[in-house]
Amino acid sequence: MISDVMTSRKNHKSKIVNAQSKIIMKYYSLNHNAPNVSFQEAVIKGIAPDKGLYFPETITPLNADFFDTIENLSNEEIAYQAIKQFIGNEIPEIILKEIIAETLCFDFPVIEVEKDIYALELFHGPTMAFKDVGARFMSRCLGYFNKEKKDSKNTVLVATSGDTGGAVASGFLGVKGVEVIILYPSGKVSDIQERQLTTLGQNITALEVDGVFDDCQDMVKKAFLDIDLKNKNLTSANSINIARWLPQMFYFFYAYKALKKENKPLIYSCPSGNFGNICAGIIAKKMGLPIEHFVASTNVNDTVPRFLEKGIYDPKPSKATISNAMDVGNPSNFIRIQEMYQNDLEQFKKDFSSFTFSDEETLEAMKTIYNTNGYIAEPHGAVGYLGLKKELQNHKNAIGIFLETAHPIKFLHTVEPTLNVKLPIPTQIESVLNKEKVSIKIKTYEHLKTFLIQ
């Protein structure tokens, strides 16, 4: 009898251990011609061997109780509940919560701009751009994995159209076992954005590319697939990397938490370049977050608005605008969005709209927002506002939220003359203004390859 009980307990314990060992999320390539991998492998590889982006095998809705009581939860608790299914037990709970706490050490205020229209401010982090969240989360995940493999070294290769570079540089600065190489288009990022990615030194190197963002992104993708660079352990910190991209879902939960009491449908408008934010928002919706509709607001780089209108995905070379972080002609994350809707365009349109706006319309929107209640929006947020206003015509009882993705100071040469204001310099920005820019100029992929091999 005692023997039977002991055997039963032993078997029960074995089942628990086995169950725990199986808590691993697998990621598959969207090109469907590469092995499925763990979270750790997907983070380290960045992109699959068949050139596809990684995507989680499953998206499990959160319990209804989570949404019923979300206003009582801290931002850290919300983030943990949202992200844990995508990591499984590859990072211990206590470590994951520490990573989240270090990632989310700033606020995400929701500011009323006019009746039923709110700005979700994502620029209160160290580099004053929304990408601080993803960059900090990814750097700490990679740092943890490197500690597990004591002699492991990685090279983070990233392309930026503006804010990614600074956020990645800050997030990875001083992380042991990681070298960071940032490619940015010469003359096509703001002065402050350039200083944030070219002045830190240590393990951060900036490569100034003679071209546009798409050229930088193409070089990065090509390097990942170059057999000659296999021993460099390359990974990406662009939103193609799941650890950079998935944490961006947190914003949408926080806005819902802030506005839940209004008891109205929520429309989210995302100023969209590489479509990482809006893609993460759709993940949040698939997890049960009550979101009525998404708007992808773009500048004249209108690949997705044209796709929704004509049903043909026809990327074109990007054009320079005053909302430079959105100057993307072939947005990487759009394929992830299509995957979530099984490439069913009609189903997609029920949840999703996309509109394009010119620089002239953007400047007028900045003036309108400022004249309404004194709120200072930068060009990307203004594009988001324009798309939101347009979509709200179809949702008369809804609340609209547009993402303010960067602090206006990062675009002071546009904001100050447009609004006739003088912007105070935040501490985060002041710290880089007097530092010397250090960059290496390159023109072709061969230049990048030579640099990586040396």
C-alpha positions in Angstrom: 0.0 0.0 0.0 2.7 2.4 1.0 4.7 1.3 -2.0 1.7 2.1 -4.3 1.3 5.5 -2.8 5.0 6.3 -3.3 4.8 5.0 -6.8 1.8 7.2 -7.5 3.5 10.3 -6.0 6.6 9.5 -8.1 4.6 9.2 -11.3 2.7 12.4 -10.4 5.9 14.3 -9.9 7.3 12.9 -13.1 4.2 14.2 -15.0 4.7 17.7 -13.5 8.3 17.8 -14.5 7.5 16.6 -18.0 4.7 19.1 -18.3 7.0 21.9 -17.2 9.7 20.8 -19.6 7.3 21.1 -22.5 6.3 24.7 -21.9 8.2 25.9 -25.0 6.7 28.1 -27.7 7.8 27.1 -31.1 8.3 29.6 -34.0 8.0 28.8 -37.6 9.2 30.6 -40.7 6.6 32.4 -42.8 8.3 31.1 -45.9 7.5 27.6 -44.5 10.8 26.0 -45.6 12.9 26.0 -42.4 12.8 24.0 -39.1 10.7 25.3 -36.3 12.7 26.8 -33.5 12.5 27.8 -29.8 12.2 31.4 -28.6 15.9 31.5 -27.8 16.8 30.3 -31.3 14.4 32.7 -33.0 15.9 35.6 -31.0 19.5 34.7 -31.7 18.9 33.9 -35.4 16.7 36.9 -36.1 15.5 35.6 -39.4 15.0 32.0 -40.6 17.4 30.2 -43.0 14.8 30.4 -45.8 14.6 34.2 -45.4 11.3 34.1 -43.6 10.3 35.9 -40.5 9.6 33.9 -37.4 6.0 33.6 -36.1 4.6 31.9 -33.0 2.9 28.5 -33.6 0.0 29.5 -31.4 -1.7 32.6 -29.9 -3.7 31.8 -26.9 -6.4 34.2 -25.7 -6.0 35.5 -22.1 -8.6 34.7 -19.5 -11.6 37.0 -19.3 -10.7 37.7 -15.7 -7.5 39.4 -16.8 -9.5 42.0 -18.8 -12.2 42.4 -16.2 -9.6 43.4 -13.6 -6.9 45.0 -15.8 -7.3 48.4 -14.1 -6.1 46.9 -10.9 -2.9 45.5 -12.4 0.5 47.3 -12.7 2.0 47.7 -16.1 4.6 45.1 -15.2 2.0 42.6 -14.3 0.1 43.2 -17.5 3.3 42.8 -19.5 4.2 39.5 -17.8 0.7 38.0 -18.4 0.8 39.1 -22.1 4.3 38.0 -23.0 4.8 34.8 -20.9 3.1 32.4 -23.4 5.6 33.4 -26.1 8.6 32.6 -24.0 7.4 29.5 -22.1 10.0 28.4 -19.5 13.0 29.3 -21.6 13.6 32.3 -19.2 12.7 31.6 -15.6 9.8 33.5 -14.2 11.8 35.5 -11.7 14.3 36.5 -14.5 11.6 37.4 -17.0 9.9 39.6 -14.4 13.2 41.4 -13.8 13.7 41.9 -17.5 10.2 43.4 -17.8 10.8 45.7 -14.8 14.0 47.0 -16.3 12.3 47.4 -19.7 9.2 49.3 -18.4 10.9 51.8 -16.1 9.0 54.8 -17.6 5.4 55.9 -18.2 3.0 55.5 -21.1 0.5 58.3 -20.5 -2.8 58.6 -22.5 -3.5 62.3 -23.1 -6.8 63.7 -24.3 -6.2 65.9 -27.4 -9.8 66.6 -28.2 -13.2 65.0 -27.4 -12.9 61.2 -27.7 -9.4 61.4 -29.3 -6.3 60.6 -27.3 -2.6 60.5 -27.8 -0.8 57.4 -26.4 2.7 58.8 -25.6 5.4 56.2 -26.1 8.4 58.5 -25.9 9.2 58.7 -22.2 12.1 56.2 -22.3 15.8 56.9 -22.5 16.0 57.7 -26.2 12.5 59.2 -26.3 11.0 56.8 -28.9 8.6 53.9 -28.7 11.4 51.5 -29.7 13.0 51.8 -26.3 10.6 49.0 -25.1 11.5 46.5 -27.7 15.2 47.3 -27.7 15.5 47.1 -23.9 13.5 43.8 -23.7 15.5 42.2 -26.5 18.9 43.3 -25.1 18.1 41.8 -21.8 16.8 38.5 -23.3 20.0 38.2 -25.4 22.1 39.1 -22.4 20.4 36.3 -20.4 21.0 33.7 -23.1 24.6 34.8 -23.4 25.1 34.2 -19.7 23.7 30.7 -20.2 26.4 30.2 -22.9 29.3 31.8 -21.2 31.6 32.1 -24.2 28.8 33.1 -26.6 29.2 36.3 -28.6 26.6 37.9 -30.9 26.7 40.6 -33.5 23.5 42.6 -33.6 23.0 44.0 -37.1 20.2 46.6 -37.4 18.9 49.0 -40.0 17.2 52.2 -39.0 15.1 54.9 -40.6 15.4 57.0 -37.5 14.5 55.9 -34.0 15.4 52.2 -34.0 19.2 53.0 -34.1 19.2 55.2 -31.0 16.9 52.8 -29.1 19.0 49.8 -30.0 22.3 51.6 -29.2 21.0 52.6 -25.8 19.4 49.3 -25.0 22.5 47.2 -25.9 25.2 49.7 -24.7 27.7 47.7 -22.6 25.9 44.4 -22.9 28.6 41.8 -22.6 29.1 39.4 -25.5 27.2 41.7 -27.9 28.5 43.9 -30.7 26.0 46.3 -32.3 26.3 47.5 -35.8 23.7 50.1 -37.0 23.1 51.0 -40.6 21.3 54.3 -41.3 20.7 56.2 -44.5 23.0 59.2 -44.8 21.2 62.6 -44.6 17.8 61.0 -44.0 17.5 60.9 -40.2 17.2 64.0 -38.0 20.3 65.5 -36.3 19.2 64.3 -32.9 18.4 60.8 -34.1 21.9 60.6 -35.8 23.6 61.7 -32.6 21.8 59.1 -30.5 23.2 56.3 -32.6 26.7 57.7 -33.5 28.0 59.1 -30.2 27.9 56.3 -27.7 31.0 54.3 -28.6 31.9 51.1 -26.6 30.2 48.2 -28.4 28.2 50.4 -30.8 29.3 51.1 -34.3 27.3 53.2 -36.8 27.5 52.7 -40.6 26.3 55.6 -42.7 24.8 54.2 -45.9 24.7 56.1 -49.2 21.1 55.3 -49.9 17.6 55.0 -48.3 16.3 52.9 -45.5 15.2 50.1 -47.8 18.9 49.8 -48.9 20.0 49.5 -45.3 17.3 46.8 -44.6 18.2 44.9 -47.7 21.9 44.8 -46.7 21.0 43.5 -43.2 18.8 40.7 -44.7 21.5 39.7 -47.2 24.1 39.5 -44.4 22.0 37.1 -42.4 21.9 34.7 -45.4 25.6 35.0 -46.4 27.4 31.7 -45.7 30.7 33.6 -45.4 29.3 35.3 -42.3 27.9 32.3 -40.6 30.5 32.3 -37.8 29.7 35.9 -36.9 26.5 34.9 -35.0 24.5 37.6 -36.6 21.1 38.6 -35.3 18.8 41.5 -35.9 17.3 44.1 -33.5 14.8 45.4 -36.1 11.2 44.5 -35.5 11.8 41.4 -37.7 13.3 40.0 -34.5 10.5 38.6 -32.3 12.1 39.8 -29.1 12.1 43.4 -30.5 8.6 43.1 -31.9 6.4 41.2 -29.5 6.8 43.6 -26.5 5.3 46.4 -28.6 1.9 44.8 -27.8 2.2 46.2 -24.3 1.2 49.7 -25.4 -2.3 48.5 -26.5 -3.0 46.9 -23.2 -2.0 50.1 -21.4 -4.3 52.3 -23.4 -7.2 49.9 -22.8 -6.4 50.0 -19.1 -6.5 53.8 -19.1 -9.7 54.1 -21.1 -11.7 51.0 -20.1 -13.9 53.1 -17.8 -15.3 55.0 -20.8 -17.0 51.8 -22.0 -16.7 52.6 -25.7 -15.2 50.8 -28.7 -11.5 51.6 -29.2 -10.0 52.5 -32.5 -6.1 52.5 -32.7 -4.3 54.5 -35.3 -0.6 53.7 -35.7 1.8 55.8 -37.8 3.2 53.0 -39.8 6.6 52.4 -41.5 7.8 48.8 -41.0 4.3 47.9 -39.5 5.8 46.5 -36.2 3.5 48.4 -33.9 0.3 47.7 -35.6 1.3 44.0 -36.1 1.9 43.7 -32.3 -1.5 45.4 -31.8 -3.2 42.7 -33.8 -1.5 40.1 -31.7 -3.0 41.8 -28.7 -6.5 41.6 -30.3 -6.0 37.9 -31.1 -5.2 37.5 -27.4 -8.6 38.9 -26.5 -7.9 42.6 -26.1 -11.1 44.5 -27.0 -10.1 46.5 -30.1 -12.7 47.6 -32.5 -10.5 48.6 -35.4 -6.9 49.4 -36.5 -5.7 52.2 -38.8 -2.3 52.0 -40.4 -1.6 55.7 -41.1 1.2 56.2 -43.6 3.0 59.1 -45.3 3.4 59.0 -49.1 5.1 55.6 -48.8 1.7 54.0 -49.5 2.4 50.3 -50.3 -0.3 49.0 -47.9 -3.0 51.6 -48.7 -2.6 50.7 -52.3 -2.8 47.0 -51.4 -6.1 47.4 -49.6 -7.5 49.4 -52.5 -6.3 47.1 -55.4 -5.6 43.8 -53.7 -2.1 43.7 -55.2 1.0 44.0 -52.9 3.4 46.2 -55.0 6.2 47.7 -52.9 8.1 50.6 -54.4 11.3 52.4 -53.4 10.8 54.6 -50.4 10.5 58.4 -50.6 11.9 60.9 -48.1 9.3 62.8 -46.0 9.2 64.8 -42.8 8.0 61.7 -41.0 11.2 59.9 -41.8 10.9 56.9 -39.5 7.9 55.8 -41.8 9.9 56.1 -45.0 9.6 52.4 -45.8 8.7 51.1 -49.2 8.5 47.4 -48.4 7.3 47.0 -44.7 8.8 43.7 -43.3 6.0 43.0 -40.7 3.1 43.2 -43.1 3.6 39.5 -44.0 3.0 38.7 -40.3 -0.3 40.6 -40.4 -1.4 38.7 -43.5 -0.6 35.5 -41.7 -2.9 36.3 -38.9 -5.7 36.8 -41.4 -4.8 33.7 -43.5 -4.3 36.1 -46.4 -8.0 36.7 -46.5 -8.3 40.3 -47.7 -12.0 40.7 -47.0 -11.6 39.5 -43.4 -8.6 41.7 -43.0 -10.6 44.8 -44.1 -13.1 44.3 -41.3 -10.5 45.0 -38.7 -8.0 47.2 -40.6 -7.9 50.3 -42.7 -4.9 52.2 -44.1 -4.7 55.8 -45.4 -1.9 57.9 -46.9 -1.1 61.5 -46.2 1.3 64.1 -47.7 3.8 66.3 -45.8 1.5 69.3 -46.4 -1.4 67.5 -44.7 0.9 66.4 -41.9 2.0 70.0 -41.2 -1.6 71.2 -41.2 -2.6 68.5 -38.8 0.2 69.5 -36.4 -1.2 73.1 -36.4 -4.8 71.8 -35.9 -3.8 69.7 -32.9 -1.8 72.6 -31.4 -4.5 75.2 -31.9 -7.2 72.9 -30.4 -5.6 72.5 -26.9 -1.9 73.4 -27.1 -0.8 69.7 -27.6 2.5 69.5 -29.5 2.5 66.5 -32.0 5.5 65.6 -34.1 5.1 64.5 -37.8 4.6 60.8 -37.1 1.9 61.4 -34.5 0.2 63.9 -36.7 -0.1 61.3 -39.5 -1.6 58.9 -36.9 -4.1 61.6 -36.0 -5.1 62.2 -39.6 -5.8 58.5 -40.1 -7.7 58.3 -36.9 -10.0 61.2 -37.8 -10.8 59.7 -41.1 -11.7 56.3 -39.7 -13.7 57.7 -36.8 -16.2 58.9 -39.4 -17.2 55.2 -39.6 -17.4 54.6 -35.8 -19.6 57.4 -34.3 -19.6 56.0 -30.8 -15.9 55.1 -30.5 -12.9 56.5 -28.8 -9.8 57.0 -31.0 -6.2 56.6 -29.9 -3.2 57.6 -32.0 0.3 56.6 -31.1 2.8 59.3 -30.5 5.9 57.4 -31.2 8.7 60.0 -30.6 9.2 63.2 -28.6 8.7 66.3 -30.7 12.3 67.5 -29.8 13.6 64.8 -32.2 12.0 66.8 -35.0 12.5 70.3 -33.7 13.5 71.7 -37.1 10.0 70.8 -38.3 8.0 71.3 -35.1 9.4 74.7 -34.0 8.8 76.7 -37.2 5.5 75.0 -37.9 4.0 75.8 -34.5 6.1 78.9 -33.8 7.2 77.4 -30.5 10.5 76.9 -28.7 10.9 73.4 -27.4 12.8 72.8 -24.1 15.6 70.2 -24.4 14.9 67.1 -22.3 17.7 65.6 -20.3 17.9 62.5 -22.4 18.6 64.5 -25.5 20.8 67.1 -23.9 23.3 64.4 -23.0 24.1 63.6 -26.6 24.1 67.1 -28.2 27.7 67.9 -27.5 29.1 64.5 -28.3 31.1 63.9 -31.4 29.5 62.0 -34.2 31.5 58.9 -35.2 30.3 56.9 -38.3 31.8 54.8 -41.1 30.5 55.5 -44.6 29.6 52.6 -46.9 27.9 52.4 -50.3 27.3 48.7 -51.1 26.7 45.3 -49.4 30.3 44.4 -50.2 31.5 47.3 -48.0 29.3 45.9 -45.2 30.6 42.4 -45.7 34.2 43.5 -45.7 33.6 45.5 -42.4 32.0 42.4 -40.8 34.8 40.0 -41.8 37.7 42.2 -40.8 
